[in-house]
Amino acid sequence: MSVAIITGASAGLGKEYVDAVVEQFPQIHELWIISRHENALQKVADQYPQREFKLIPLDLNEDADLQKFSDTISKFNPDVKLLINNAGYINSEAFAKQDYDKQRMMIGVNVIAPTLITKIVLKYMKPSSLIVNVCSTSAFAPVQGQSIYSSTKAYVYSLSLSLHWELKKLGIKLLVMCPGNMKTNMYQYNALNATNKSTQAIGYLPFLDLHVITRKSLSLVQKGHIVYTPGLFYKTYRGVTKMLPHTILSRFLKG
Ligand SMILES: NC(=O)c1ccc[n+]([C@@H]2O[C@H](COP(=O)([O-])OP(=O)(O)OC[C@H]3O[C@@H](n4cnc5c(N)ncnc54)[C@H](OP(=O)(O)O)[C@@H]3O)[C@@H](O)[C@H]2O)c1
């Protein structure tokens, strides 16, 4: 049985990835969709009565839930054609003021989960399988007020680049997508509710079209690309962060 696995599929970019996979991968038998809320996953699945779904309610911040996922996949022994590590969590606050739980959640959901999910799923992939890791432009340079978030995304970026080449030897293609602003729950809760001016200012940066970037990333991963930074503004930002020393940039970048 061939499957696609999408984490964070209940909302935002992940939900759009479900649309894109349904549209572009008719040959995949079942979509395995993951988030904490089963009701929200059910609503997503209900939009596609013609397709098979497995709803996997998991808290990716919990070790026990990652073990549960490992048990589920070993029980069904699927042929995983596509893995999209999309789930993510942000809390923009000064490190010293931030709750411990929010800090732990960013590290759990953004770092530990995609690393271990990839490790677990790899055993069920074959040559020509695909992985998309959703990262962020925050990965390109350290951002004050997002110290942990930007570090977690720098980890995802770095891991993805080395894994791209390691997995290529196994015939598996991996793309890291680094989006900037997107109008999702993450943006609503983080930037719109922010009291600090730098987080509010993020709202003036360009917003990306979820429909376009999900389709484009799925096309690029099949062609063997390694990094996708959607939008001219964010591509330019990536270029700037490559040219300027991060010791200087980190003094000015605030989120
Ligand atoms: N929005 C932006 O401006 C922006 C910019 C750059 C990068 N990104 C990245 O894009 C990806 C998607 O974010 P988004 O904007 O679509 O955010 P979103 O609308 O907040 O969606 C996040 C998804 O992750 C799931 N999730 C969060 N915590 C989880 C947990 N502990 N266990 C399981 N699932 C969890 C949520 O589902 P439940 O709540 O149902 O668990 C939801 O499906 C993330 O990796 C994010 O870092 C976003």
The ligand as a MOL file (V3000), in Angstrom:
LIG
                    3D

  0  0  0     0  0            999 V3000
M  V30 BEGIN CTAB
M  V30 COUNTS 48 52 0 0 0
M  V30 BEGIN ATOM
M  V30 1 N 3.1520 31.0210 8.8680 0
M  V30 2 C 4.3260 31.5290 8.5670 0
M  V30 3 O 4.4640 32.7590 8.3860 0
M  V30 4 C 5.5280 30.6190 8.4410 0
M  V30 5 C 6.7170 31.1560 7.9390 0
M  V30 6 C 7.8120 30.3270 7.7630 0
M  V30 7 C 7.7360 28.9840 8.0560 0
M  V30 8 N 6.5910 28.4640 8.5620 0 CHG=1
M  V30 9 C 6.5710 27.0060 8.8370 0
M  V30 10 O 5.5350 26.4010 8.0980 0
M  V30 11 C 5.0850 25.2110 8.7490 0
M  V30 12 C 3.5740 25.2070 8.8080 0
M  V30 13 O 3.1580 26.2870 9.6180 0
M  V30 14 P 1.7680 27.0300 9.4350 0
M  V30 15 O 2.0750 28.4470 9.1780 0
M  V30 16 O 0.8970 26.2810 8.5050 0 CHG=-1
M  V30 17 O 1.2280 26.9390 10.9480 0
M  V30 18 P -0.1900 26.5920 11.5550 0
M  V30 19 O -1.2810 27.0880 10.7020 0
M  V30 20 O -0.0790 27.0140 12.9760 0
M  V30 21 O -0.2260 24.9960 11.4850 0
M  V30 22 C 0.6540 24.2250 12.2570 0
M  V30 23 C 0.3140 22.7610 12.0870 0
M  V30 24 O 1.1990 22.0090 12.9360 0
M  V30 25 C 0.4180 21.2120 13.8180 0
M  V30 26 N 1.0710 21.1160 15.1320 0
M  V30 27 C 1.4990 22.1290 15.9080 0
M  V30 28 N 1.9870 21.6480 17.0660 0
M  V30 29 C 1.8580 20.2970 17.0030 0
M  V30 30 C 2.1640 19.2340 17.8820 0
M  V30 31 N 2.6910 19.4540 19.0910 0
M  V30 32 N 1.9170 17.9680 17.5000 0
M  V30 33 C 1.3440 17.7210 16.2890 0
M  V30 34 N 1.0420 18.6790 15.4000 0
M  V30 35 C 1.2830 19.9530 15.7570 0
M  V30 36 C -0.9260 21.9440 13.9510 0
M  V30 37 O -1.9580 21.0220 14.2480 0
M  V30 38 P -2.7250 20.9190 15.6620 0
M  V30 39 O -2.8030 22.2880 16.2570 0
M  V30 40 O -4.0420 20.3210 15.2750 0
M  V30 41 O -1.8790 19.9670 16.4520 0
M  V30 42 C -1.1130 22.4490 12.5250 0
M  V30 43 O -1.6430 21.4180 11.7090 0
M  V30 44 C 5.7700 25.2100 10.1160 0
M  V30 45 O 6.8720 24.3360 10.1020 0
M  V30 46 C 6.2480 26.6550 10.2760 0
M  V30 47 O 7.3670 26.7420 11.1280 0
M  V30 48 C 5.4670 29.2400 8.7710 0
M  V30 END ATOM
M  V30 BEGIN BOND
M  V30 1 1 1 2
M  V30 2 2 2 3
M  V30 3 1 2 4
M  V30 4 1 4 5
M  V30 5 2 4 48
M  V30 6 2 5 6
M  V30 7 1 6 7
M  V30 8 2 7 8
M  V30 9 1 8 9
M  V30 10 1 8 48
M  V30 11 1 9 10
M  V30 12 1 9 46
M  V30 13 1 10 11
M  V30 14 1 11 12
M  V30 15 1 11 44
M  V30 16 1 12 13
M  V30 17 1 13 14
M  V30 18 2 14 15
M  V30 19 1 14 16
M  V30 20 1 14 17
M  V30 21 1 17 18
M  V30 22 2 18 19
M  V30 23 1 18 20
M  V30 24 1 18 21
M  V30 25 1 21 22
M  V30 26 1 22 23
M  V30 27 1 23 24
M  V30 28 1 23 42
M  V30 29 1 24 25
M  V30 30 1 25 26
M  V30 31 1 25 36
M  V30 32 1 26 27
M  V30 33 1 26 35
M  V30 34 2 27 28
M  V30 35 1 28 29
M  V30 36 1 29 30
M  V30 37 2 29 35
M  V30 38 1 30 31
M  V30 39 2 30 32
M  V30 40 1 32 33
M  V30 41 2 33 34
M  V30 42 1 34 35
M  V30 43 1 36 37
M  V30 44 1 36 42
M  V30 45 1 37 38
M  V30 46 2 38 39
M  V30 47 1 38 40
M  V30 48 1 38 41
M  V30 49 1 42 43
M  V30 50 1 44 45
M  V30 51 1 44 46
M  V30 52 1 46 47
M  V30 END BOND
M  V30 END CTAB
M  END
